[in-house]
């Protein structure tokens, strides 16, 4: 007899439907799995047979053929264990075919028949919710569905419990736990001593989603500043939260309340290019995708190999990563704000007044050359972070003008609200606006335009650099609650902009 069970698999971060066709016929005992199964899927034969036997279902010595359609798309993961087992039972007349007609099943089977969680449950659930079918999944995957209240789902603990419910025609509905608020941050921007310019740049970066580079000696507070950026970012919108949770689900990361804050990823400088932007076979998300709708922090930026850093060029420009393999082409989301922190030279003290730098010019030049001109041109805000004087450290908490994260976040949220008012339905910040949109909607004052043109000619800004200055100026105006971009906003934007890509490398060297 032949049975067909609906399931799904994940390619990249998108789900696609998989039909599990099972054929049981007389013949020599054999279990054949076809349809481009990956290694984990091929091993499901042993898991399924053991789970059926330990659940009390006898599998007769017959020829079993399982086809995973579409047969020309590679399937990976363990989510097809449950539909294969149910398909075998239907093909053996142990279950009526109509009992699974409106179901989408996924789950990994333990050898005792219990259901274990799988990766990518949320993208599959999103697809099931659009089709109106009932999703059957392991209980441990239920927290991922907290933001899908209209989804019909069931979460049996074991294969035996699912079969009993299907035979009785009463599959118990499961409800996902109610979504909780985002986790609170232990860090606060008020912890940062001094650094008014860097704090201002951090606020601008948060308000517009701009890329930021912090350059300064060791111990100046670069990492401390960067790690407090998430504390001033606005909360995730509903659509953004689903995108973040879907990426975490595919990557096998927790999806609790801490997942409702904007991602903050800080990979080590020994990371490979494939781990940074994604890769493998099948393609898996890299750090740029795990940082989607959040922040990618590269500490000790110039310690990263240059070819690894240059792999960020396309994601920074396009907001996505296209990974092409012989079997599939996958597009992964990668809309993030880049924050880099680096020393100005190998010893870290170039440009300081005390003359402690011991690097020869050739070493400094080679160190600065690790940041390519095109990548430097994609960074909106270049900030010098000076060392904090000991007398300032002794006065921690005495500065009433130092705003904490809550006060700065309110200003950031107000600026983001003004940006959404100009582009309803689009949650992206000013950093993602196109040049045509800026010319039409930025409302640049004639005097400000003249200042920008003169500065661009004098500093040798590229076309990309020109519009990045305009984007930052628009964000500064939003923070000041000004409808038009004036000369003061352009001037502040130019303050954070190096002269040119090559001069940007020289500025990193000399700061």
Secondary structure, DSSP 8 states (H G I E B T S, - for coil): -EEEEEEEEEETTEEEEEEEEEEEESSS-EEEEESSB-HHHHTHHHHHHHHHHHTT----S-EEEEEEESTTS-B-SSTTHHHHHHHHHHHTTSS-GGGGTTEEE--EE-TTSBEE--TTHHHHHHHHHHHT-EEE--GGGGGGGTT-TT--EE--SBHHHHHHHHHHT----B-----------S--GGG--S-HHHHHHHHHHHHHT--EEEEE-TTSSHHHHHHTSGGGS----HHHHHHHHHHHHHHT---SGGGGS--EE---TT--HHHHH-BTTTTB--HHHHTTTSEEEEETGGGS-HHHHHTHHHHHHHSEEEEE-SS-EEEEE---EEEEEE-SSSSS-TT-TT------HHHHHHHHTTS-HHHHHT-SEEEEE----HHHHTTTT--TT---HHHHHHHHHHHHHHHHHHSTT----GGG--HHHHHHHS-B-HHHHHHHHHHHHHHT--HHHHHHHHHHHHHHHHHTT-SSB-HHHHHHHHHT--SSHHHHHHHHHH-
